[in-house]
């Protein structure tokens, strides 16, 4: 009798989340429509991306709901929302292509636009072809962060610099975005393999804490001022650009006390890792219980820090150590700090999902052997794309700069990325590597991809600075 009652209640519970997500999507779209109806420019690129963001967010909520409850109807509607987001994303790509007069590959904003589109396509392929229905719990939040970043980056269309006025731009960047999206998918599959391969939950705890620790340590070590402020790039709201002291030298402002908040959060997100180390050293699982509680506390503090950063960096004028007066800053001036803060919250929430619902996740995922095989197939797709990308880039570089290879930072890290995935395939084919060692390779490869895509662009100047 209880079983019949549970079966009767499950569709209701499933329909409740679907209705709530549907109403939220409809409400947000309606409010956006009211905001733009006066302008008469309904199908602008900004509006299309906002629609894509809404649909991707709805899809992410439904995929997460499926990961928690296993309700099949969530996946069907999550797929529908992903399709609708992909349509809006495609329209934004087409609009950008039309306005710019060339494919959207000439800036970080345009490459993100293409990357998110490719990631959504591969999410649907992985779900339909390989049956990895829970893949959207990882890929959709990545797509959401990508769209949010696009809202903060410069979107104005500029004439292509001479180096970019080539058909090889389209070939090179198309291959790069396809390869990077495939690498992102292989990363998600490798993480799911580790779950199915019975990696201990406390190991995921240590990785989660180490990842968030890296995010906050990077911010504090590079942006903390002596008296507790946080250093951010000054922003010119009229020109929508960074304020420069001289060519290539940015002006920084200091937001008071925000550095102390970041430091406090750094200490809290590090505490689960310390407690994990104590549990291993003392062989006492009670420390793991404390570590899991510390993760929950760290999420609350991370959310508070994120809100404070949004409120104080979004608007306001602050002093600078390098010039007299007060200067404005903006979220657009620090998009990757924002994405790091959001990413930290997302990583921690995924760990909580694993901690609380691991048996359900294991039941919903394909078995470990299938996930290992699908990861291999995905990297088998990414690697030739990376190879062709580097070859096309070398040929293009020779046409533009008279040299096939200049050891530019972007070129160097692209080669490192290629070597990591070449190592994965080599060890799998010649040494028969399977399982965790192969999964670790896939995870390392994606970390290198992300540094090549974002880190090199903003930290290591070179010939690819315009990208």
C-alpha positions as a LaTeX table, in Angstrom:
\begin{tabular}{lrrr}
\hline
Residue & $x$ (\AA) & $y$ (\AA) & $z$ (\AA) \\
\hline
Unk1 & 0.00 & 0.00 & 0.00 \\
Unk2 & 2.82 & 2.39 & 0.88 \\
Unk3 & 4.51 & 1.54 & $-2.42$ \\
Unk4 & 1.36 & 2.40 & $-4.38$ \\
Unk5 & 1.07 & 5.67 & $-2.50$ \\
Unk6 & 4.70 & 6.55 & $-3.26$ \\
Unk7 & 4.19 & 5.79 & $-6.94$ \\
Unk8 & 1.14 & 8.04 & $-6.97$ \\
Unk9 & 3.02 & 10.88 & $-5.33$ \\
Unk10 & 6.14 & 10.77 & $-7.53$ \\
Unk11 & 4.53 & 12.29 & $-10.67$ \\
Unk12 & 3.09 & 15.09 & $-8.54$ \\
Unk13 & 6.48 & 15.89 & $-7.06$ \\
Unk14 & 8.07 & 15.78 & $-10.48$ \\
Unk15 & 5.41 & 17.98 & $-12.01$ \\
Unk16 & 5.79 & 20.52 & $-9.20$ \\
Unk17 & 9.41 & 21.31 & $-10.07$ \\
Unk18 & 8.63 & 21.34 & $-13.79$ \\
Unk19 & 5.78 & 23.79 & $-13.25$ \\
Unk20 & 7.90 & 26.01 & $-11.00$ \\
Unk21 & 10.78 & 26.10 & $-13.51$ \\
Unk22 & 8.34 & 26.70 & $-16.37$ \\
Unk23 & 6.66 & 29.57 & $-14.53$ \\
Unk24 & 10.05 & 31.09 & $-13.65$ \\
Unk25 & 11.15 & 30.92 & $-17.29$ \\
Unk26 & 7.87 & 32.41 & $-18.50$ \\
Unk27 & 8.00 & 35.20 & $-15.89$ \\
Unk28 & 11.60 & 36.15 & $-16.69$ \\
Unk29 & 10.94 & 36.12 & $-20.43$ \\
Unk30 & 7.83 & 38.25 & $-19.96$ \\
Unk31 & 9.69 & 40.78 & $-17.79$ \\
Unk32 & 12.47 & 40.93 & $-20.37$ \\
Unk33 & 9.88 & 41.46 & $-23.08$ \\
Unk34 & 8.36 & 44.39 & $-21.17$ \\
Unk35 & 11.79 & 45.96 & $-20.79$ \\
Unk36 & 12.59 & 45.87 & $-24.50$ \\
Unk37 & 9.17 & 46.43 & $-26.03$ \\
Unk38 & 9.70 & 50.21 & $-25.96$ \\
Unk39 & 12.95 & 49.98 & $-27.86$ \\
Unk40 & 11.37 & 47.94 & $-30.65$ \\
Unk41 & 14.56 & 45.85 & $-30.93$ \\
Unk42 & 13.31 & 42.58 & $-29.55$ \\
Unk43 & 15.72 & 40.23 & $-31.35$ \\
Unk44 & 18.94 & 41.96 & $-30.34$ \\
Unk45 & 22.00 & 39.92 & $-29.46$ \\
Unk46 & 21.74 & 40.90 & $-25.79$ \\
Unk47 & 18.10 & 39.79 & $-25.61$ \\
Unk48 & 18.83 & 36.51 & $-27.37$ \\
Unk49 & 21.66 & 35.75 & $-24.96$ \\
Unk50 & 19.42 & 36.63 & $-22.01$ \\
Unk51 & 16.83 & 34.18 & $-23.34$ \\
Unk52 & 19.56 & 31.54 & $-23.73$ \\
Unk53 & 20.66 & 32.20 & $-20.13$ \\
Unk54 & 17.10 & 31.73 & $-18.85$ \\
Unk55 & 16.60 & 28.45 & $-20.71$ \\
Unk56 & 20.03 & 27.10 & $-19.74$ \\
Unk57 & 19.34 & 28.01 & $-16.09$ \\
Unk58 & 15.97 & 26.23 & $-16.27$ \\
Unk59 & 17.66 & 23.20 & $-17.83$ \\
Unk60 & 20.34 & 23.22 & $-15.14$ \\
Unk61 & 17.70 & 23.28 & $-12.39$ \\
Unk62 & 15.86 & 20.34 & $-13.95$ \\
Unk63 & 19.04 & 18.34 & $-14.54$ \\
Unk64 & 19.96 & 18.95 & $-10.90$ \\
Unk65 & 16.47 & 17.86 & $-9.87$ \\
Unk66 & 16.97 & 14.67 & $-11.85$ \\
Unk67 & 20.30 & 14.09 & $-10.14$ \\
Unk68 & 18.64 & 14.44 & $-6.72$ \\
Unk69 & 15.40 & 12.53 & $-7.32$ \\
Unk70 & 15.88 & 10.40 & $-10.44$ \\
Unk71 & 12.54 & 11.57 & $-11.85$ \\
Unk72 & 12.64 & 10.80 & $-15.58$ \\
Unk73 & 10.28 & 13.60 & $-16.57$ \\
Unk74 & 12.88 & 16.12 & $-15.38$ \\
Unk75 & 15.30 & 14.98 & $-18.07$ \\
Unk76 & 12.71 & 15.30 & $-20.86$ \\
Unk77 & 11.90 & 18.88 & $-19.91$ \\
Unk78 & 15.57 & 19.68 & $-19.20$ \\
Unk79 & 16.37 & 18.53 & $-22.74$ \\
Unk80 & 13.56 & 20.73 & $-24.08$ \\
Unk81 & 14.91 & 23.74 & $-22.17$ \\
Unk82 & 18.42 & 22.99 & $-23.46$ \\
Unk83 & 17.08 & 22.85 & $-27.02$ \\
Unk84 & 15.32 & 26.20 & $-26.56$ \\
Unk85 & 18.47 & 27.72 & $-25.07$ \\
Unk86 & 20.46 & 26.33 & $-27.99$ \\
Unk87 & 18.03 & 27.92 & $-30.46$ \\
Unk88 & 18.40 & 31.31 & $-28.75$ \\
Unk89 & 22.18 & 30.78 & $-28.59$ \\
Unk90 & 22.23 & 29.94 & $-32.30$ \\
Unk91 & 20.24 & 33.07 & $-33.10$ \\
Unk92 & 22.76 & 35.13 & $-31.07$ \\
Unk93 & 25.63 & 33.55 & $-33.00$ \\
Unk94 & 23.89 & 34.31 & $-36.31$ \\
Unk95 & 23.18 & 37.90 & $-35.20$ \\
Unk96 & 26.80 & 38.43 & $-34.22$ \\
Unk97 & 27.99 & 36.93 & $-37.49$ \\
Unk98 & 25.71 & 39.27 & $-39.44$ \\
Unk99 & 26.66 & 42.39 & $-37.47$ \\
Unk100 & 30.40 & 41.70 & $-37.49$ \\
Unk101 & 30.55 & 40.46 & $-41.07$ \\
Unk102 & 32.63 & 37.46 & $-40.02$ \\
Unk103 & 32.15 & 34.33 & $-37.85$ \\
Unk104 & 32.20 & 35.08 & $-34.09$ \\
Unk105 & 35.79 & 34.05 & $-33.42$ \\
Unk106 & 37.72 & 37.32 & $-33.07$ \\
Unk107 & 37.57 & 37.99 & $-29.30$ \\
Unk108 & 37.13 & 36.22 & $-25.96$ \\
Unk109 & 33.46 & 37.25 & $-25.99$ \\
Unk110 & 32.88 & 35.73 & $-29.43$ \\
Unk111 & 34.83 & 32.56 & $-28.61$ \\
Unk112 & 32.78 & 32.11 & $-25.43$ \\
Unk113 & 29.64 & 32.51 & $-27.53$ \\
Unk114 & 30.80 & 29.69 & $-29.78$ \\
Unk115 & 32.07 & 27.57 & $-26.87$ \\
Unk116 & 28.75 & 27.66 & $-25.01$ \\
Unk117 & 26.89 & 26.77 & $-28.21$ \\
Unk118 & 29.14 & 23.76 & $-28.79$ \\
Unk119 & 28.87 & 22.66 & $-25.15$ \\
Unk120 & 25.06 & 22.68 & $-25.34$ \\
Unk121 & 25.18 & 20.59 & $-28.53$ \\
Unk122 & 27.54 & 18.04 & $-26.98$ \\
Unk123 & 25.38 & 17.87 & $-23.83$ \\
Unk124 & 22.40 & 16.81 & $-25.94$ \\
Unk125 & 24.56 & 14.33 & $-27.89$ \\
Unk126 & 25.93 & 12.76 & $-24.68$ \\
Unk127 & 22.44 & 12.51 & $-23.25$ \\
Unk128 & 20.75 & 11.05 & $-26.34$ \\
Unk129 & 23.49 & 8.95 & $-27.91$ \\
Unk130 & 25.36 & 7.68 & $-24.84$ \\
Unk131 & 22.58 & 7.80 & $-22.25$ \\
Unk132 & 24.48 & 9.98 & $-19.75$ \\
Unk133 & 21.33 & 11.73 & $-18.61$ \\
Unk134 & 22.90 & 13.45 & $-15.61$ \\
Unk135 & 25.64 & 15.13 & $-17.69$ \\
Unk136 & 23.70 & 18.40 & $-17.70$ \\
Unk137 & 24.23 & 18.83 & $-13.96$ \\
Unk138 & 27.85 & 19.68 & $-14.83$ \\
Unk139 & 27.70 & 21.12 & $-18.36$ \\
Unk140 & 24.71 & 23.43 & $-17.93$ \\
Unk141 & 26.22 & 25.38 & $-15.00$ \\
Unk142 & 29.38 & 25.79 & $-17.11$ \\
Unk143 & 27.21 & 27.13 & $-19.94$ \\
Unk144 & 25.46 & 29.49 & $-17.51$ \\
Unk145 & 28.77 & 30.87 & $-16.23$ \\
Unk146 & 29.88 & 31.30 & $-19.84$ \\
Unk147 & 26.80 & 33.34 & $-20.74$ \\
Unk148 & 27.15 & 35.45 & $-17.58$ \\
Unk149 & 30.77 & 36.17 & $-18.50$ \\
Unk150 & 29.63 & 37.25 & $-21.96$ \\
Unk151 & 27.35 & 39.82 & $-20.37$ \\
Unk152 & 30.38 & 41.37 & $-18.66$ \\
Unk153 & 32.90 & 41.30 & $-21.50$ \\
Unk154 & 33.09 & 43.97 & $-24.19$ \\
Unk155 & 30.59 & 43.21 & $-26.93$ \\
Unk156 & 31.16 & 46.06 & $-29.35$ \\
Unk157 & 32.13 & 45.11 & $-32.89$ \\
Unk158 & 35.51 & 46.37 & $-34.10$ \\
Unk159 & 37.14 & 45.97 & $-37.50$ \\
Unk160 & 39.42 & 42.95 & $-37.51$ \\
Unk161 & 43.09 & 43.66 & $-36.96$ \\
Unk162 & 45.21 & 42.68 & $-39.98$ \\
Unk163 & 46.36 & 39.45 & $-38.33$ \\
Unk164 & 42.75 & 38.27 & $-38.09$ \\
Unk165 & 41.70 & 39.10 & $-41.62$ \\
Unk166 & 42.09 & 35.57 & $-42.88$ \\
Unk167 & 39.89 & 32.58 & $-43.65$ \\
Unk168 & 42.22 & 30.59 & $-41.43$ \\
Unk169 & 40.81 & 32.47 & $-38.43$ \\
Unk170 & 37.50 & 30.70 & $-39.01$ \\
Unk171 & 39.15 & 27.31 & $-39.44$ \\
Unk172 & 41.52 & 27.69 & $-36.47$ \\
Unk173 & 38.97 & 28.95 & $-33.93$ \\
Unk174 & 36.18 & 26.60 & $-35.06$ \\
Unk175 & 38.50 & 23.66 & $-34.43$ \\
Unk176 & 39.54 & 25.16 & $-31.06$ \\
Unk177 & 35.98 & 25.63 & $-29.80$ \\
Unk178 & 34.93 & 22.14 & $-30.90$ \\
Unk179 & 38.00 & 20.65 & $-29.24$ \\
Unk180 & 37.60 & 22.63 & $-26.00$ \\
Unk181 & 33.93 & 21.71 & $-25.69$ \\
Unk182 & 34.80 & 18.03 & $-26.22$ \\
Unk183 & 37.47 & 18.39 & $-23.52$ \\
Unk184 & 34.88 & 19.88 & $-21.14$ \\
Unk185 & 32.59 & 16.93 & $-21.82$ \\
Unk186 & 35.41 & 14.44 & $-21.21$ \\
Unk187 & 36.12 & 16.18 & $-17.88$ \\
Unk188 & 32.51 & 15.77 & $-16.75$ \\
Unk189 & 32.51 & 12.12 & $-17.84$ \\
Unk190 & 35.79 & 11.45 & $-16.02$ \\
Unk191 & 34.40 & 12.92 & $-12.80$ \\
Unk192 & 31.32 & 10.71 & $-13.13$ \\
Unk193 & 33.56 & 7.71 & $-13.75$ \\
Unk194 & 35.34 & 8.36 & $-10.45$ \\
Unk195 & 31.96 & 8.31 & $-8.70$ \\
Unk196 & 31.04 & 4.99 & $-10.30$ \\
Unk197 & 34.52 & 3.59 & $-9.63$ \\
Unk198 & 33.84 & 3.92 & $-5.90$ \\
Unk199 & 36.32 & 6.68 & $-5.20$ \\
Unk200 & 35.82 & 7.58 & $-1.55$ \\
Unk201 & 33.55 & 10.52 & $-0.83$ \\
Unk202 & 36.20 & 12.01 & 1.45 \\
Unk203 & 38.57 & 12.14 & $-1.51$ \\
Unk204 & 36.04 & 14.30 & $-3.36$ \\
Unk205 & 35.87 & 16.38 & $-0.17$ \\
Unk206 & 39.62 & 17.02 & $-0.32$ \\
Unk207 & 39.48 & 17.87 & $-4.04$ \\
Unk208 & 36.54 & 20.24 & $-3.52$ \\
Unk209 & 38.29 & 22.06 & $-0.68$ \\
Unk210 & 41.57 & 22.23 & $-2.62$ \\
Unk211 & 39.78 & 23.65 & $-5.68$ \\
Unk212 & 37.97 & 26.40 & $-3.77$ \\
Unk213 & 41.16 & 27.09 & $-1.81$ \\
Unk214 & 43.01 & 27.62 & $-5.10$ \\
Unk215 & 40.35 & 30.08 & $-6.29$ \\
Unk216 & 40.46 & 32.24 & $-3.15$ \\
Unk217 & 44.23 & 31.97 & $-2.74$ \\
Unk218 & 44.65 & 33.25 & $-6.31$ \\
Unk219 & 42.43 & 36.24 & $-5.57$ \\
Unk220 & 43.97 & 37.07 & $-2.19$ \\
Unk221 & 47.58 & 36.64 & $-3.30$ \\
Unk222 & 47.16 & 38.85 & $-6.38$ \\
Unk223 & 44.59 & 41.45 & $-5.27$ \\
Unk224 & 44.90 & 41.88 & $-1.47$ \\
Unk225 & 46.08 & 45.31 & $-0.31$ \\
Unk226 & 48.03 & 45.79 & 2.92 \\
Unk227 & 45.20 & 47.41 & 4.88 \\
Unk228 & 42.61 & 44.82 & 3.89 \\
Unk229 & 41.28 & 46.20 & 0.65 \\
Unk230 & 40.72 & 44.36 & $-2.61$ \\
Unk231 & 42.35 & 45.72 & $-5.75$ \\
Unk232 & 40.21 & 45.83 & $-8.90$ \\
Unk233 & 40.69 & 47.39 & $-12.31$ \\
Unk234 & 39.21 & 50.87 & $-12.74$ \\
Unk235 & 36.44 & 51.10 & $-15.34$ \\
Unk236 & 35.30 & 53.89 & $-17.64$ \\
Unk237 & 31.48 & 53.50 & $-17.85$ \\
Unk238 & 31.13 & 55.94 & $-20.76$ \\
Unk239 & 33.64 & 54.18 & $-22.99$ \\
Unk240 & 32.93 & 50.75 & $-21.44$ \\
Unk241 & 36.63 & 50.03 & $-21.16$ \\
Unk242 & 39.40 & 49.69 & $-18.59$ \\
Unk243 & 41.13 & 52.84 & $-17.41$ \\
Unk244 & 44.79 & 52.89 & $-18.46$ \\
Unk245 & 47.61 & 54.85 & $-16.85$ \\
Unk246 & 49.66 & 54.33 & $-19.98$ \\
Unk247 & 49.72 & 51.91 & $-22.87$ \\
Unk248 & 49.24 & 48.43 & $-21.46$ \\
Unk249 & 49.26 & 49.63 & $-17.82$ \\
Unk250 & 45.87 & 49.41 & $-16.09$ \\
Unk251 & 44.75 & 51.64 & $-13.24$ \\
Unk252 & 43.65 & 49.76 & $-10.10$ \\
Unk253 & 41.26 & 50.93 & $-7.40$ \\
Unk254 & 40.96 & 49.52 & $-3.88$ \\
Unk255 & 37.63 & 48.46 & $-2.36$ \\
Unk256 & 38.05 & 48.81 & 1.44 \\
Unk257 & 37.72 & 45.72 & 3.68 \\
Unk258 & 36.77 & 43.36 & 0.86 \\
Unk259 & 40.25 & 41.82 & 1.01 \\
Unk260 & 39.65 & 40.81 & 4.63 \\
Unk261 & 36.38 & 39.18 & 3.63 \\
Unk262 & 38.17 & 37.20 & 0.91 \\
Unk263 & 40.88 & 36.19 & 3.39 \\
Unk264 & 38.31 & 34.97 & 5.93 \\
Unk265 & 36.60 & 32.95 & 3.22 \\
Unk266 & 39.98 & 31.55 & 2.18 \\
Unk267 & 40.57 & 30.25 & 5.71 \\
Unk268 & 37.10 & 28.72 & 5.94 \\
Unk269 & 37.24 & 26.93 & 2.56 \\
Unk270 & 40.67 & 25.57 & 3.57 \\
Unk271 & 39.34 & 24.08 & 6.83 \\
Unk272 & 37.74 & 20.96 & 5.25 \\
Unk273 & 41.09 & 20.12 & 3.67 \\
Unk274 & 42.86 & 20.55 & 7.03 \\
Unk275 & 40.26 & 18.37 & 8.76 \\
Unk276 & 40.60 & 15.77 & 6.02 \\
Unk277 & 44.35 & 15.70 & 6.62 \\
Unk278 & 43.79 & 15.29 & 10.37 \\
Unk279 & 41.35 & 12.42 & 9.71 \\
Unk280 & 43.96 & 10.63 & 7.63 \\
Unk281 & 46.77 & 11.35 & 10.09 \\
Unk282 & 44.82 & 10.42 & 13.22 \\
Unk283 & 42.79 & 7.69 & 11.47 \\
Unk284 & 39.70 & 9.25 & 13.05 \\
Unk285 & 36.53 & 9.60 & 10.95 \\
Unk286 & 35.03 & 12.12 & 13.37 \\
Unk287 & 37.20 & 14.74 & 11.68 \\
Unk288 & 35.44 & 13.92 & 8.38 \\
Unk289 & 32.09 & 14.71 & 9.97 \\
Unk290 & 33.44 & 18.07 & 11.03 \\
Unk291 & 34.90 & 18.59 & 7.55 \\
Unk292 & 31.50 & 18.03 & 5.91 \\
Unk293 & 29.93 & 20.54 & 8.26 \\
Unk294 & 32.72 & 22.96 & 7.41 \\
Unk295 & 31.87 & 22.57 & 3.70 \\
Unk296 & 28.31 & 23.66 & 4.42 \\
Unk297 & 29.54 & 26.66 & 6.42 \\
Unk298 & 31.98 & 27.53 & 3.64 \\
Unk299 & 29.14 & 27.57 & 1.09 \\
Unk300 & 27.22 & 30.07 & 3.20 \\
Unk301 & 30.30 & 32.26 & 3.54 \\
Unk302 & 31.11 & 31.94 & $-0.17$ \\
Unk303 & 27.59 & 33.08 & $-1.06$ \\
Unk304 & 27.92 & 36.04 & 1.34 \\
Unk305 & 31.29 & 36.95 & $-0.21$ \\
Unk306 & 29.85 & 36.69 & $-3.71$ \\
Unk307 & 26.95 & 38.99 & $-2.79$ \\
Unk308 & 29.31 & 41.53 & $-1.20$ \\
Unk309 & 31.52 & 41.45 & $-4.28$ \\
Unk310 & 28.51 & 41.95 & $-6.56$ \\
Unk311 & 27.17 & 44.87 & $-4.52$ \\
Unk312 & 30.46 & 46.70 & $-4.07$ \\
Unk313 & 32.11 & 46.04 & $-7.43$ \\
Unk314 & 28.99 & 46.61 & $-9.51$ \\
Unk315 & 28.83 & 50.30 & $-8.74$ \\
Unk316 & 30.74 & 52.82 & $-6.68$ \\
Unk317 & 33.85 & 54.97 & $-6.82$ \\
Unk318 & 37.01 & 54.07 & $-4.93$ \\
Unk319 & 40.53 & 55.47 & $-4.34$ \\
Unk320 & 43.63 & 54.31 & $-6.15$ \\
Unk321 & 47.24 & 53.98 & $-5.04$ \\
Unk322 & 48.45 & 55.16 & $-8.44$ \\
Unk323 & 46.38 & 58.32 & $-9.01$ \\
Unk324 & 44.54 & 60.99 & $-7.06$ \\
Unk325 & 40.76 & 61.02 & $-6.85$ \\
Unk326 & 38.02 & 58.42 & $-6.90$ \\
Unk327 & 37.51 & 56.05 & $-9.82$ \\
Unk328 & 34.68 & 53.74 & $-10.80$ \\
Unk329 & 34.96 & 49.99 & $-11.19$ \\
Unk330 & 32.56 & 47.41 & $-12.58$ \\
Unk331 & 31.89 & 43.69 & $-12.72$ \\
Unk332 & 32.89 & 43.97 & $-16.37$ \\
Unk333 & 36.39 & 44.94 & $-15.22$ \\
Unk334 & 36.80 & 41.71 & $-13.21$ \\
Unk335 & 34.78 & 39.02 & $-14.99$ \\
Unk336 & 37.10 & 36.16 & $-14.08$ \\
Unk337 & 37.14 & 37.00 & $-10.38$ \\
Unk338 & 33.36 & 36.83 & $-10.54$ \\
Unk339 & 33.42 & 33.54 & $-12.44$ \\
Unk340 & 35.87 & 32.13 & $-9.88$ \\
Unk341 & 33.57 & 33.05 & $-6.99$ \\
Unk342 & 30.56 & 31.54 & $-8.76$ \\
Unk343 & 32.62 & 28.48 & $-9.67$ \\
Unk344 & 33.61 & 27.95 & $-6.04$ \\
Unk345 & 29.97 & 27.92 & $-4.94$ \\
Unk346 & 29.07 & 25.56 & $-7.80$ \\
Unk347 & 31.89 & 23.10 & $-6.98$ \\
Unk348 & 30.91 & 23.03 & $-3.31$ \\
Unk349 & 27.24 & 22.48 & $-4.11$ \\
Unk350 & 28.14 & 19.56 & $-6.38$ \\
Unk351 & 30.03 & 17.99 & $-3.49$ \\
Unk352 & 27.00 & 18.36 & $-1.24$ \\
Unk353 & 24.88 & 16.67 & $-3.93$ \\
Unk354 & 27.36 & 13.80 & $-3.97$ \\
Unk355 & 27.51 & 13.62 & $-0.18$ \\
Unk356 & 23.76 & 13.53 & 0.29 \\
Unk357 & 22.62 & 11.60 & $-2.79$ \\
Unk358 & 25.53 & 9.40 & $-3.84$ \\
Unk359 & 23.56 & 6.11 & $-3.99$ \\
Unk360 & 20.95 & 7.77 & $-6.23$ \\
Unk361 & 23.64 & 9.25 & $-8.49$ \\
Unk362 & 25.32 & 5.88 & $-8.86$ \\
Unk363 & 22.00 & 4.35 & $-9.85$ \\
Unk364 & 21.36 & 7.05 & $-12.48$ \\
Unk365 & 24.81 & 6.98 & $-14.09$ \\
Unk366 & 26.02 & 4.42 & $-16.65$ \\
Unk367 & 28.41 & 1.84 & $-15.20$ \\
Unk368 & 32.10 & 2.64 & $-14.80$ \\
Unk369 & 33.21 & 0.68 & $-17.89$ \\
Unk370 & 30.77 & 2.56 & $-20.13$ \\
Unk371 & 31.83 & 5.92 & $-18.71$ \\
Unk372 & 35.48 & 5.05 & $-19.23$ \\
Unk373 & 34.76 & 4.07 & $-22.83$ \\
Unk374 & 32.71 & 7.20 & $-23.53$ \\
Unk375 & 35.46 & 9.39 & $-22.04$ \\
Unk376 & 37.94 & 7.70 & $-24.36$ \\
Unk377 & 35.68 & 8.28 & $-27.37$ \\
Unk378 & 35.25 & 11.95 & $-26.44$ \\
Unk379 & 39.00 & 12.49 & $-26.13$ \\
Unk380 & 39.41 & 10.50 & $-29.35$ \\
Unk381 & 37.27 & 13.24 & $-30.93$ \\
Unk382 & 39.00 & 16.14 & $-29.15$ \\
Unk383 & 42.58 & 15.11 & $-29.94$ \\
Unk384 & 42.41 & 15.25 & $-33.77$ \\
Unk385 & 40.55 & 18.56 & $-33.45$ \\
Unk386 & 43.40 & 19.89 & $-31.28$ \\
Unk387 & 45.92 & 18.58 & $-33.80$ \\
Unk388 & 44.17 & 20.23 & $-36.73$ \\
Unk389 & 43.76 & 23.43 & $-34.69$ \\
Unk390 & 47.51 & 23.66 & $-34.06$ \\
Unk391 & 48.33 & 22.79 & $-37.68$ \\
Unk392 & 45.89 & 25.41 & $-39.01$ \\
Unk393 & 47.25 & 27.97 & $-36.56$ \\
Unk394 & 50.84 & 27.25 & $-37.59$ \\
Unk395 & 50.02 & 27.63 & $-41.27$ \\
Unk396 & 48.11 & 30.85 & $-40.57$ \\
Unk397 & 51.00 & 32.18 & $-38.42$ \\
Unk398 & 53.44 & 31.56 & $-41.26$ \\
Unk399 & 51.22 & 33.51 & $-43.63$ \\
Unk400 & 50.79 & 36.38 & $-41.15$ \\
Unk401 & 54.09 & 36.59 & $-39.27$ \\
Unk402 & 56.42 & 34.63 & $-41.53$ \\
Unk403 & 57.04 & 31.86 & $-39.00$ \\
Unk404 & 55.21 & 28.62 & $-38.26$ \\
Unk405 & 56.02 & 28.74 & $-34.56$ \\
Unk406 & 57.09 & 31.64 & $-32.34$ \\
Unk407 & 56.86 & 30.12 & $-28.85$ \\
Unk408 & 54.17 & 32.64 & $-28.04$ \\
Unk409 & 52.55 & 31.79 & $-24.64$ \\
Unk410 & 49.29 & 30.76 & $-26.31$ \\
Unk411 & 51.17 & 28.54 & $-28.76$ \\
Unk412 & 53.24 & 27.01 & $-25.97$ \\
Unk413 & 50.24 & 26.17 & $-23.83$ \\
Unk414 & 48.32 & 24.84 & $-26.82$ \\
Unk415 & 51.26 & 22.48 & $-27.36$ \\
Unk416 & 51.17 & 21.49 & $-23.67$ \\
Unk417 & 47.45 & 20.76 & $-23.99$ \\
Unk418 & 48.13 & 18.62 & $-27.04$ \\
Unk419 & 50.88 & 16.72 & $-25.23$ \\
Unk420 & 48.64 & 15.95 & $-22.24$ \\
Unk421 & 45.93 & 14.43 & $-24.42$ \\
Unk422 & 48.55 & 12.71 & $-26.59$ \\
Unk423 & 49.89 & 11.18 & $-23.38$ \\
Unk424 & 46.39 & 9.99 & $-22.47$ \\
Unk425 & 45.91 & 8.26 & $-25.83$ \\
Unk426 & 49.46 & 6.88 & $-25.88$ \\
Unk427 & 49.20 & 5.32 & $-22.44$ \\
Unk428 & 45.77 & 3.91 & $-23.17$ \\
Unk429 & 46.75 & 2.35 & $-26.50$ \\
Unk430 & 50.27 & 1.14 & $-25.68$ \\
Unk431 & 50.04 & 0.48 & $-21.94$ \\
Unk432 & 46.36 & $-0.34$ & $-21.70$ \\
Unk433 & 45.64 & 2.38 & $-19.16$ \\
Unk434 & 42.02 & 2.31 & $-18.06$ \\
Unk435 & 40.08 & 3.48 & $-15.07$ \\
Unk436 & 41.30 & 6.07 & $-12.62$ \\
Unk437 & 44.67 & 6.80 & $-14.19$ \\
Unk438 & 42.95 & 7.60 & $-17.48$ \\
Unk439 & 40.32 & 9.70 & $-15.67$ \\
Unk440 & 43.04 & 11.71 & $-13.93$ \\
Unk441 & 44.61 & 12.40 & $-17.31$ \\
Unk442 & 41.27 & 13.66 & $-18.66$ \\
Unk443 & 40.78 & 15.96 & $-15.65$ \\
Unk444 & 44.34 & 17.31 & $-15.92$ \\
Unk445 & 43.84 & 17.92 & $-19.62$ \\
Unk446 & 40.76 & 20.05 & $-19.06$ \\
Unk447 & 42.54 & 22.09 & $-16.37$ \\
Unk448 & 45.29 & 22.84 & $-18.91$ \\
Unk449 & 42.63 & 23.71 & $-21.52$ \\
Unk450 & 41.04 & 26.25 & $-19.17$ \\
Unk451 & 44.40 & 27.88 & $-18.45$ \\
Unk452 & 45.19 & 27.97 & $-22.16$ \\
Unk453 & 41.82 & 29.54 & $-22.95$ \\
Unk454 & 41.53 & 32.06 & $-20.11$ \\
Unk455 & 44.73 & 32.22 & $-18.07$ \\
Unk456 & 47.14 & 32.77 & $-20.94$ \\
Unk457 & 44.89 & 35.40 & $-22.50$ \\
Unk458 & 44.82 & 37.56 & $-19.37$ \\
Unk459 & 48.07 & 36.70 & $-17.57$ \\
Unk460 & 50.67 & 36.09 & $-20.27$ \\
Unk461 & 50.85 & 38.78 & $-22.97$ \\
Unk462 & 51.91 & 37.77 & $-26.44$ \\
Unk463 & 50.93 & 37.70 & $-30.09$ \\
Unk464 & 47.50 & 36.35 & $-29.13$ \\
Unk465 & 46.71 & 39.26 & $-26.77$ \\
Unk466 & 43.76 & 40.31 & $-28.94$ \\
Unk467 & 42.12 & 36.91 & $-28.28$ \\
\hline
\end{tabular}
